[in-house]
Amino acid sequence: MPRVQRIAQYASIDHEMLSQKQGMDAGVTFDQRYFVRCTGLGNWSGSDVIDTVHRVRGELGSPHLSYLPALPDRGYAASTLARSIAVLDGLEADGASFGWRLVSGYSREAEKARSLFTSDLNALADTVGKESASGNALKLQFCGPFTLASSLHLPQGERAIADYGAVRDIRDAFIAGLGSWLKLVREAVPDEQIIIQFDEPDLGAAMAGQISTASELRTYRAIKPEILESSYELLAQEMKNHNVFTAVANAPHPYLASLQSTVNASAFSSKNFEERDWEKVATLIEAGQQVWLGVADTHQVQSVSSLAHSLWKSWRTVGLSADQLSGLTLTERGDLSEISSPQATAVLRHLTETARAVSEIAQDQ
């Protein structure tokens, strides 16, 4: 869809959402047991982190789940991958023509990634310090350990996922580094629950042995299921020790099920989600798992009423009840960095209005 049409679409729903927001401010009209929450999955467009933090926290106030977006438009060192590399404790990586490569000694690129992450946390702290009331929780996004190992290259050029020892070392450096950086996060948001989202878009390929070598003539061996499970058990336990909740995003659905007893929340990939996948959602909800579901398309707007009724119908079709809605968190469907900052703000507002509408439908049943 052409950009101008997308802008017009979001402009057309702005008045509708403003009216709904004014109604919401008048008082909650549904049982809090039915409250559906919202969050965003990570990226944002532009380079103004202060404006972005204001927008996100303005739309995702308590009890929704605010987050600190990544702004990849700022360059190589500003992506979620770079943020993940920035927290590694005892490992350095620099930029090469083929991506990030592990090196010994100082890396200027990694230092820039650390500097950007620090400035983002400072911007967050400044924003929170000016708020009249603290938020409910804050989410941070990083690459999961297997996507991180698939994205990092060893000194000779092969991907780290090729070496189980390197996978383990990256995981351990990641865990140790997160523990240290969490101190800065808590200084920025001292009264908020911290949630770490681990993005694993490469997990399926790593588990299936489908990641190509540097020569592209063969693929690396598949990661064994027990390595996946033990790594996430260790990761989740360490985060629990820091009083941090964990979520896995962008992983293939089968692996979400295998990690359900380990992490606190599973985010369903919106790219391939189909109606039959609601059964998998129901299985996780019944097991007490939090489910994050991508519903608000970043390129095509569906009315709040239509989207809310569709969600409620699917929820009830698989046998889930209104009392279980507290296990559901709505997210965007698509990448917010591909649209303008005002459009992305409208998407978050669309999510919160949809969440409220679902809760009110459940209340009326």
N, C-alpha and C positions, 0 to 999 in steps of 0.2 A: 504494500500500500504506500503511495507517495507520502512523503513527510508532511506536506501541507494538509493532506486529508486527515492524517493522524492528529495533527494539531487541532484541526477543526472538530474532530470527534471528541477529544478531551475537553475542548472549550465548551462543547454542547452539553456535556454532562456536569460541567462545573457548577452551574446554577442548581441542578438537581441535588448534587452532593452538598452544596452549601445549605440548602433548605433542610436536608436531612441532618446535617451537623448541628444546625440551630435547634432542631427538634431534640437531638440527642442531649444537647446542653441543658435542655429543660428538665432532664431527669431520666434515669434509667427506668424502663417500663417492663423489664423482664427479670426473672429469677437469675441471680448471679451464678447459679449452678449451670446455666445454659450458655455462659459467656464464651464466645469463640474469639480467640486472639489472632493477631496478625504480626508478621515481621517481613523483612526483605532479605534476600539471599546474599547480597554482597556488593555488586558493582554499582557505580554511579558515574554520570558523565561530568565533564568539566574538570576544573582544577582548583576551585574555591572550596576548600575543606570546611571552613567555618560556616559558609552559607549552606553547605550540604548537611552538616551536623544539625544546624538549626531546622532545616526542612524535615529531616528524618525524625528528630525528636519531637517536632511540632505535630507531626501526623501520628506517630507511634508512642504517644504518651501512655502512662499507666492506665489499664493493666496490659497493654500491648507490649511487644518485645522490640525495643529500640536496638539499633546496631550502629557500628562504626563502619561505614562503607569504604571500599577501596576505590580509588579514582585513577584508573589506568591511563587516562588521557594525559596524566603528568609524566608519563614515560616509563621506560624499562624497569625502573626501581620502585614503581608505585602499584604494581599488580598484586593480586593475592599471593601468587607464587613468590614474588619478591618479599612480601611481608612475612611469609613463612620462612624464607631463607634468613631474613633479618633476625629471627629469634633463635636460630641454631646456636647452641652453646659448644664452642670448641671446634666448629667446622666453618670454613670459609668457602665462598663460591664467587666466581667472577663471570662476567659476560663474555661469551665467545660467539662466533658466527652461527653456531648451531644451538645456542641456548646457554643456560647456566652450567658452569663446570666447577667441580670441587677442586680447591687449590690449597696448598700449604702457605701459610703466611697471610699478610694483609691483603684485603680486596677492597678497592675503591668503590666498586659497584655495590657490594654488600654493605659497606659503610653508608652509602647514600640511601639504601633501603632502610637501614636502621634509623637514619636521620629523619626520613619521611614518616616512618611509623611513630617516632618520638614526637614529631611536630603534630601529627594527627591526634595523638593522645593529649597533647597540650591544648589543642583546639577544643577537644572534647571537654577537658577539665574547665577551660574558660567558660564554655557554654553552660555546663552543669552548674558552675558557681554562680551564674546569673539567674538561674531558674528559681521560681518561687517554691516549687515542690520537686522532690527527687522522683526519678522514674522508678518503675517496677523492676526492670532488669536491663542488662546490656549484653548484646551478642557481638562476638568477634569471629571473623571468618579466616580460616587458614586452609592450606592444602592438607589433606589427610596424609599419613605417612607413606602410603603406597603410591599415590599420585605424586607426592614430593620425590620419592625415589625414582619414579618413572620420568620425571622432568629434569632431574639433576644428572649430569654426566660425570663419569669418572675422569681422572686426568688424561687418560689415553683416548677418551672420546666416547666410549660405550656408556650406556645408561646405567645408573646405579642399581636399577632393578635387576640387573644381570647377576649381581653378587649378593647372596644372602647376608654376608657379613656387613657389606655396605648398607643394606637395607636396615639391619639392626642398629648400626652406628648412627645412621641418620635419624631413626626413630628415637634413640636414646638422647641424641643431641637436641632433638626437637622437644622432647619432654622436659629435659633439664632447662632449656631456654625459656619455655613457656612459664615454668615456675618462677623464673626471675622476672620476666616481663609482667607477670600478673601483679606484681607489687606496684608497678607504675599504673596499671589499669585501675587497681583499687584506690590509688590516690586520686585518680580522675573521677571515679564514681564510687565513693566510699560506702554509700548506702544501697547499692544495687546488686542484685544477684547476677553473677557472671555466667554466661553460656558460651561455650566454644563450639563453633560449627566447623567440622572437618569436611572439606570438599573432596570427593573421590571420583571425579569423572573418568580417571584412567584405571579404576579398580577392576572393572569387568575385563578389560583387555589384559591386565596383569594376571588375573586369575585364570584366564583362558589361554595364556601363552601366545598372545597375538600382538605383542609389542615388537616392532622390527629392530634389528640390530643397526649399527651405524652404516653397514654396507647394504642394508635392506635386502640381503640375500637369504636371511633366515630370521627367526624370531627367538626371543629369550624364553627360557623355560617358564612354565606356569608357576605362580605362587601357590604353595600348598594351603588348603583351607585351615589347617591347624596353625599356620604362621599368621594368617589373617586374624583368627580368633584370639590367639595369645597376645598379639601385638595390641589389639584393641582392648583386651582385658587389662593389660598393663597401662595403656594410655588412659583409659577411663578411671582406673583405680587411682592413678597419680592425680588426675584432675579432681577426683572426689576428695583426695587428701587436701586439696586446696579449696574445697567447698565450691567447685565449679561443675556445672551441668554440661553434658556433652550431647552433640547431635551429629549425625552423618548426613551429608547432602550429595546429590548427583551421583549416587552409587546405583548400580543396577538393582532392581527390586529383590532378586533372590538373596543378595548379600545383606540387604537390610534385615531380612528375616533372621539370618544367622547371627546378626549383631544385636538383636532386640533385647537380649538379656544383659547386654554390656553397656550400651549407651542409653541416654534418657529420651532421645527423640530421633525419629527417622524422617527425612525430607524426601518425598517422592519426586523423582525427576518428572518435570512437566512436559518434556519433549515427547515422550512415548506413552504417556499415561492414557489409558483407555478405560471405558466403562467397566470392563471385566476386572480391572485392577482394584476396584472398590472392595472386592473380596479380600485382597491383601491388606488394604487399609483396615478392614473390619477385624482381621486376625490380629494385627498389631494393637488396635484399640482394646480389643477383648483381653489381650495379654497385659494391659496396663501401660502400654507404650504411648508416648506423645507422637503424633503424626503431623508433619508439616506438608501442606498440599498446595501446589501451584495452581491458582485459579484465575487470576486477573491477567489477561493477555496484554502485553506491553504494546502491541500493534493494532489490536482490534478491541473496541470497547463493547462489552455486553452490559445491559442495564442492570442496576443493582437488584431490582426485583426478580428479573429473569434468572440471574446467576444464583441468587439466594434460594429460590424455589427449586432450581435444578440440583443444587448441592443437598438440600434437605430431602428431596426425593431419592437421590442416590444413597444418602445416609440411611434412610428408613428401609429402602429396598434390600440392603444387606443385613438388616436386622439390628442396626444400632439405634440406641434410644437417645432421647433428649438429654438425659442425665449424663451421657458420655461425651457430650459436646465439649466439655472442658479439656478433652484430650486432643482437640483439633486446633491447629494454627494455620491460617491462610497466608500464602505468599504470592509473589508475582509469577507469571508464566512468561519467561523470556528474560532478556538481559537489559536492566535499566540503564546501562551505560550506552545503549544504542539509541536512546531517545534523549530529548532535552531535559534539563533539570526541572523546569515547570511541569513537563509531562510526567516525569518520574514521580514528582510530588502528587500529581493527580492520581496516579496508579495506587500509591499508598493510601490516599484518601478513599479511593474506590474500594480497596481491601477492607478498611475499617468500617465503611458503610455497609458492605456486604456482610461482614461478620455480625454487625448489629442486626441486620435484617434476618439472618439465619436464626439468631438467638430469639428474636421476637416471634418468628414463625413457630419455633419450638415451644415457646411459652403459650402460644394460642392453641396448640394441639390438645 
